[in-house]
Amino acid sequence: MGQPYSLKLVYPLLKILGAWPKSSPSSVLSTILKCCLISICYLIQLMVLIPGILYIFLKEANLGGKIKMFVPHMNGITQVSKYTILLRQIKEFNIILKEVKRDYSLATDKNMWIFTTRAYIGHKMMIAIAIAMYSSGVGYRMILPFLKGRILLPDNTTVRLLPCPGYYMFLNEQVTPNYEIIFTIQVLGGFLNYTTLCGTTGITTMLCLHMCSLLEILINKMNDLTCQSDECEIIVRKKLADIVEYQMKIIDFLNHVEQLTSYLYFCEILEYVCGACVIGYCLITEWENSNAAALIVYFILEFLCIFCTLTICYIGQLLIDESDKVRQISVTLDWYRLPVNEARGLILVIIMSNYPIKVTAGKIVDISLITFTDIVKTSVGYLNILRTVA
């Protein structure tokens, strides 16, 4: 069976990174190739991160310069962390993937329409994030260094800029072919970072929307329970059992999703808080320096940071709203239309409907629009501190 419609766009991104679980036992050669791919991904990212961090702490003296150089490395550290989390939770991801495939295979035409409608929304958001991310990444890693050109130092030496300045100890990064090799590695490192970001954001978004679809199907089952008053007790009993079983299935699916996405969300929220703050500082300094090219790139990065934060918080809010609908429907059912003995079964349905269906960041904060406003306020607060200190 192919990939579910909701995960069609996520599959190629995570496949590139070697982070897509195998649906069946793989051969030894396939396992070796996957391990090699994962090792190469880590190696490229560390070859960008380690020299960059060394440069920030050992060579750059100006605090404002340190903050500007921290932008790409902050994203790199976050994406390596999310990549590691995804690889460690690959078995959990495989369980979730099998469950999603099962939902699609057993869905009726009406339920399939619900799944595909929600997935279509997620696809549009993912495409928007991918376009914005890769375009801003190309601007930051490739176009911006070329626009700044070569810099003439006071000692009459010329320096060619790299996307991410690094400290390479005994290696002279300015001579050919060292410069070209390092430049290529840094561009590839950026590509891996953006692919990880799009892949992990896509996974969290699509799984959240899939749970929204499950809750909408549950609401339809509840409404169908009391739509006819002349049904016999056996049919009503079967419908009640089906509803309770479906509620347990959703809760179990939520627990698996939380195991996978909780710390991915935590890394994303932490990155967006720090990112919005640091990029905002860079925007202000470039505005003061009248650097139009850098201003455009930083503006796109800031917009992307806010847009990604709003996207995941909006999707999380959709899930909370759908959970509230389930709770409201459960207490407003026309219980008097049911046989007396079976009406008591609604008590269990009501109790289970009060179980909150939501996703969290590190099991600390809920992913919702309220969290989005808190992120914006926190970022602005940290930005004011940066402007005072730097």
C-alpha positions as CSV (number, residue, x, y, z in Angstrom):
1,M,0.0,0.0,0.0
2,G,1.3,3.5,-0.9
3,Q,1.6,6.4,1.4
4,P,-1.7,8.0,2.8
5,Y,-2.8,11.1,1.0
6,S,-2.2,13.3,4.0
7,L,1.5,12.3,4.1
8,K,2.2,12.5,0.4
9,L,4.2,15.7,0.7
10,V,6.0,14.7,3.9
11,Y,7.3,11.4,2.5
12,P,9.9,12.7,0.0
13,L,11.3,15.2,2.5
14,L,11.9,12.6,5.3
15,K,13.0,10.0,2.7
16,I,15.9,12.3,1.7
17,L,17.0,12.5,5.4
18,G,16.6,8.7,5.9
19,A,14.0,9.4,8.6
20,W,11.1,7.6,7.0
21,P,10.3,4.3,8.7
22,K,10.4,1.0,6.8
23,S,7.0,-0.6,6.3
24,S,8.5,-4.1,6.0
25,P,11.8,-5.7,7.0
26,S,14.6,-4.3,4.9
27,S,17.7,-6.0,3.4
28,V,21.1,-5.6,4.9
29,L,22.2,-3.4,1.9
30,S,19.2,-1.1,2.4
31,T,20.0,-0.8,6.1
32,I,23.7,0.0,5.4
33,L,22.7,2.6,2.8
34,K,20.3,4.2,5.2
35,C,22.9,4.4,8.0
36,C,25.3,6.0,5.5
37,L,22.7,8.6,4.5
38,I,22.0,9.5,8.2
39,S,25.8,9.7,8.9
40,I,26.3,12.0,5.9
41,C,23.5,14.2,7.0
42,Y,24.9,14.5,10.5
43,L,28.5,15.1,9.2
44,I,27.4,17.9,6.8
45,Q,25.5,19.7,9.5
46,L,28.3,19.3,12.1
47,M,30.8,20.6,9.6
48,V,28.8,23.8,9.5
49,L,27.9,24.1,13.1
50,I,31.2,23.4,14.9
51,P,33.4,25.9,13.0
52,G,30.6,28.5,13.2
53,I,30.2,28.2,17.0
54,L,34.0,28.3,17.4
55,Y,34.1,31.5,15.3
56,I,31.4,33.1,17.4
57,F,33.1,32.4,20.8
58,L,36.8,32.6,19.8
59,K,37.1,35.2,17.0
60,E,34.2,37.5,16.9
61,A,34.6,40.2,19.6
62,N,31.6,42.5,18.8
63,L,28.4,41.4,20.6
64,G,26.2,42.6,17.7
65,G,28.3,40.5,15.3
66,K,27.9,37.5,17.6
67,I,24.1,37.9,17.6
68,K,23.9,38.2,13.7
69,M,26.1,35.1,13.2
70,F,24.0,33.1,15.7
71,V,21.0,33.2,13.3
72,P,21.9,30.3,11.0
73,H,23.5,28.3,13.8
74,M,20.5,28.6,16.0
75,N,18.4,27.1,13.2
76,G,21.0,24.4,12.6
77,I,21.1,23.3,16.3
78,T,17.3,23.2,16.4
79,Q,17.1,21.1,13.2
80,V,19.8,18.7,14.3
81,S,17.9,18.2,17.6
82,K,14.6,17.6,15.8
83,Y,16.3,15.2,13.3
84,T,17.7,13.3,16.3
85,I,14.3,13.2,18.0
86,L,12.7,11.9,14.8
87,L,15.2,9.1,14.4
88,R,14.9,8.1,18.1
89,Q,11.1,7.9,17.7
90,I,11.2,6.0,14.4
91,K,9.3,3.0,15.9
92,E,6.6,5.2,17.3
93,F,6.4,7.0,13.9
94,N,6.0,3.6,12.2
95,I,3.1,2.7,14.6
96,I,1.4,6.0,13.8
97,L,1.9,5.5,10.0
98,K,0.3,2.1,10.1
99,E,-2.7,3.5,12.0
100,V,-3.1,6.3,9.5
101,K,-2.9,3.8,6.6
102,R,-5.5,1.7,8.3
103,D,-7.9,4.7,8.8
104,Y,-7.6,5.4,5.1
105,S,-8.2,1.8,4.0
106,L,-11.3,1.4,6.2
107,A,-12.8,4.8,5.5
108,T,-16.2,5.1,3.9
109,D,-16.7,7.6,1.1
110,K,-18.0,10.2,3.5
111,N,-15.1,9.7,6.0
112,M,-12.6,9.7,3.1
113,W,-13.9,13.1,2.1
114,I,-13.3,14.3,5.6
115,F,-9.7,13.0,5.6
116,T,-8.9,14.4,2.2
117,T,-10.5,17.8,2.9
118,R,-8.4,18.2,6.1
119,A,-5.3,16.9,4.3
120,Y,-5.8,19.4,1.5
121,I,-5.6,22.3,4.0
122,G,-2.4,20.9,5.4
123,H,-0.9,20.5,1.9
124,K,-1.5,24.1,1.1
125,M,0.1,25.2,4.4
126,M,3.1,22.9,3.8
127,I,3.6,24.2,0.3
128,A,3.5,27.8,1.5
129,I,6.1,27.0,4.3
130,A,8.4,25.1,1.9
131,I,8.4,27.9,-0.7
132,A,9.0,30.6,1.9
133,M,11.7,28.5,3.7
134,Y,13.7,27.5,0.6
135,S,13.5,30.9,-1.0
136,S,14.6,32.7,2.1
137,G,17.3,30.1,2.6
138,V,18.7,30.6,-0.9
139,G,18.7,34.3,-0.3
140,Y,20.5,34.0,3.0
141,R,23.0,31.3,2.1
142,M,23.7,32.1,-1.6
143,I,22.5,35.5,-2.7
144,L,23.4,37.6,0.3
145,P,27.2,36.6,0.3
146,F,27.4,37.4,-3.4
147,L,25.6,40.8,-3.0
148,K,28.1,41.8,-0.3
149,G,30.9,40.9,-2.6
150,R,34.6,40.9,-1.5
151,I,35.7,42.9,1.5
152,L,39.0,44.8,1.6
153,L,40.6,44.7,5.0
154,P,42.8,47.5,6.4
155,D,45.9,45.4,5.8
156,N,45.0,45.4,2.1
157,T,43.9,41.7,2.0
158,T,40.6,40.7,0.3
159,V,38.1,38.4,2.1
160,R,35.4,36.4,0.3
161,L,32.4,36.0,2.5
162,L,30.9,32.7,3.5
163,P,27.2,32.1,4.3
164,C,28.2,31.2,7.8
165,P,31.6,32.5,8.9
166,G,33.7,29.7,10.6
167,Y,36.9,29.2,12.5
168,Y,38.9,26.4,10.7
169,M,42.1,26.6,12.8
170,F,44.9,25.4,10.4
171,L,42.8,25.5,7.2
172,N,42.8,28.7,5.2
173,E,39.2,29.0,4.0
174,Q,39.9,31.9,1.6
175,V,42.1,30.0,-0.9
176,T,40.8,27.9,-3.8
177,P,39.5,25.2,-3.7
178,N,39.0,25.4,0.1
179,Y,36.6,28.3,-0.2
180,E,34.4,26.6,-2.9
181,I,34.3,23.3,-0.9
182,I,33.3,25.0,2.4
183,F,30.8,27.2,0.5
184,T,29.2,24.1,-1.0
185,I,29.1,22.3,2.3
186,Q,27.4,25.2,4.0
187,V,24.8,25.5,1.2
188,L,24.1,21.7,1.6
189,G,23.9,22.1,5.3
190,G,21.3,24.8,4.8
191,F,19.3,22.6,2.4
192,L,19.3,19.8,5.1
193,N,18.2,22.2,7.7
194,Y,15.3,23.5,5.6
195,T,14.3,20.0,4.6
196,T,14.3,18.9,8.3
197,L,12.2,21.9,9.2
198,C,9.6,21.4,6.4
199,G,9.5,17.6,7.1
200,T,9.0,17.8,10.8
201,T,6.5,20.7,10.6
202,G,4.7,18.8,7.9
203,I,4.5,15.7,10.1
204,T,3.2,17.6,13.2
205,T,0.7,19.5,11.0
206,M,-0.7,16.5,9.1
207,L,-1.0,14.3,12.2
208,C,-2.8,17.1,14.0
209,L,-5.2,17.5,11.1
210,H,-5.7,13.7,11.0
211,M,-6.9,13.8,14.6
212,C,-9.2,16.6,13.7
213,S,-10.7,14.4,11.0
214,L,-11.1,11.5,13.5
215,L,-13.0,13.8,15.9
216,E,-15.2,15.0,13.1
217,I,-16.1,11.4,12.3
218,L,-16.8,10.8,16.0
219,I,-19.2,13.7,16.0
220,N,-21.0,12.2,13.1
221,K,-21.3,8.9,14.9
222,M,-22.7,10.7,18.0
223,N,-25.3,12.6,15.9
224,D,-26.3,9.3,14.2
225,L,-26.9,7.7,17.6
226,T,-30.1,9.7,18.2
227,C,-31.3,10.5,14.7
228,Q,-33.9,7.7,14.8
229,S,-36.1,7.1,17.9
230,D,-37.6,3.8,16.8
231,E,-34.3,1.8,16.7
232,C,-34.2,-1.4,18.8
233,E,-31.9,-1.8,21.8
234,I,-29.5,-4.1,20.0
235,I,-28.7,-1.5,17.3
236,V,-28.4,1.3,19.8
237,R,-26.1,-0.8,22.0
238,K,-23.9,-1.5,18.9
239,K,-23.7,2.2,18.1
240,L,-22.8,3.1,21.7
241,A,-20.1,0.4,21.7
242,D,-18.8,1.7,18.4
243,I,-18.6,5.3,19.7
244,V,-16.8,4.3,22.9
245,E,-14.4,2.1,20.9
246,Y,-13.7,5.0,18.5
247,Q,-13.1,7.4,21.5
248,M,-10.5,4.9,22.9
249,K,-8.9,4.6,19.5
250,I,-8.6,8.4,19.2
251,I,-7.1,8.7,22.7
252,D,-4.6,5.9,22.0
253,F,-3.7,7.6,18.7
254,L,-3.2,10.9,20.6
255,N,-0.8,9.2,23.0
256,H,1.3,7.9,20.2
257,V,1.3,11.3,18.4
258,E,2.3,13.0,21.7
259,Q,5.3,10.6,22.0
260,L,6.5,11.7,18.6
261,T,5.6,15.3,18.3
262,S,5.8,16.7,21.9
263,Y,9.5,17.4,21.8
264,L,9.4,18.4,18.1
265,Y,6.9,21.1,19.1
266,F,9.1,22.1,22.0
267,C,12.1,22.6,19.7
268,E,10.0,24.5,17.2
269,I,8.5,26.9,19.9
270,L,12.0,27.5,21.4
271,E,13.4,28.2,18.0
272,Y,10.6,30.6,17.0
273,V,10.9,32.5,20.3
274,C,14.7,33.0,19.9
275,G,14.5,33.3,16.1
276,A,11.9,36.1,16.1
277,C,13.9,38.0,18.7
278,V,17.3,37.7,17.1
279,I,16.1,38.2,13.5
280,G,14.1,41.3,14.8
281,Y,17.4,42.7,16.2
282,C,19.2,42.0,12.8
283,L,16.3,43.8,11.0
284,I,16.7,46.9,13.2
285,T,20.5,47.0,12.8
286,E,20.4,46.6,9.0
287,W,17.7,49.3,8.8
288,E,20.1,51.6,10.7
289,N,22.9,50.6,8.3
290,S,20.6,51.2,5.2
291,N,21.5,47.7,3.9
292,A,18.6,47.0,1.5
293,A,19.6,43.5,0.4
294,A,20.1,42.2,4.0
295,L,17.0,44.0,5.1
296,I,14.9,42.1,2.5
297,V,16.4,38.7,3.5
298,Y,15.9,39.3,7.2
299,F,12.4,40.6,6.6
300,I,11.5,37.3,4.8
301,L,13.1,35.3,7.6
302,E,11.1,37.2,10.2
303,F,7.9,36.7,8.3
304,L,8.7,33.0,7.9
305,C,9.3,32.7,11.6
306,I,6.0,34.3,12.5
307,F,4.1,32.4,9.8
308,C,5.5,29.0,10.9
309,T,4.6,29.8,14.5
310,L,1.1,30.9,13.5
311,T,0.6,27.8,11.4
312,I,1.4,25.2,14.0
313,C,-0.5,27.2,16.7
314,Y,-3.5,27.5,14.4
315,I,-3.6,23.8,13.6
316,G,-3.3,23.0,17.3
317,Q,-6.2,25.4,18.0
318,L,-8.3,23.6,15.3
319,L,-7.7,20.3,17.3
320,I,-8.8,22.0,20.6
321,D,-11.9,23.5,19.0
322,E,-12.8,20.1,17.5
323,S,-12.4,18.5,20.9
324,D,-14.6,21.1,22.5
325,K,-17.3,20.3,19.8
326,V,-17.1,16.6,20.8
327,R,-17.6,17.5,24.5
328,Q,-20.5,19.9,23.7
329,I,-22.2,17.3,21.4
330,S,-22.0,14.6,24.0
331,V,-23.9,16.6,26.6
332,T,-26.5,17.9,24.2
333,L,-27.6,14.6,22.6
334,D,-31.3,13.8,22.6
335,W,-30.9,11.0,25.2
336,Y,-34.7,10.8,25.8
337,R,-35.0,9.3,22.3
338,L,-33.0,6.3,23.3
339,P,-34.3,3.2,25.1
340,V,-34.2,3.7,28.9
341,N,-31.6,1.0,29.5
342,E,-29.3,2.2,26.8
343,A,-29.5,5.9,27.7
344,R,-27.4,5.2,30.8
345,G,-24.6,4.2,28.4
346,L,-24.2,7.9,27.4
347,I,-22.6,8.5,30.8
348,L,-19.5,6.7,29.7
349,V,-19.6,8.6,26.4
350,I,-19.8,11.9,28.2
351,I,-17.0,11.1,30.6
352,M,-14.7,10.0,27.7
353,S,-15.7,13.1,25.7
354,N,-14.3,15.3,28.5
355,Y,-10.8,13.9,27.9
356,P,-8.9,16.9,26.4
357,I,-7.6,16.1,22.9
358,K,-4.7,18.5,22.3
359,V,-1.0,18.5,21.5
360,T,1.6,20.1,23.7
361,A,5.2,21.3,23.4
362,G,7.3,19.2,25.7
363,K,4.1,18.5,27.8
364,I,4.6,22.0,29.1
365,V,2.4,24.3,27.0
366,D,-0.6,23.6,24.8
367,I,-0.2,24.3,21.1
368,S,-2.9,27.0,20.5
369,L,-3.5,30.6,19.4
370,I,-3.1,31.7,23.1
371,T,0.4,30.2,23.0
372,F,1.1,32.1,19.7
373,T,0.3,35.4,21.4
374,D,2.6,34.4,24.4
375,I,5.4,33.6,21.9
376,V,5.1,37.0,20.2
377,K,5.0,38.9,23.5
378,T,8.0,36.9,24.8
379,S,10.0,37.5,21.6
380,V,9.3,41.3,21.8
381,G,10.4,41.3,25.4
382,Y,13.7,39.6,24.6
383,L,14.2,41.9,21.6
384,N,14.0,44.9,23.9
385,I,16.6,43.3,26.2
386,L,18.9,42.7,23.3
387,R,18.6,46.3,22.1
388,T,19.5,47.5,25.5
389,V,22.5,45.1,26.0
390,A,24.0,45.0,22.5
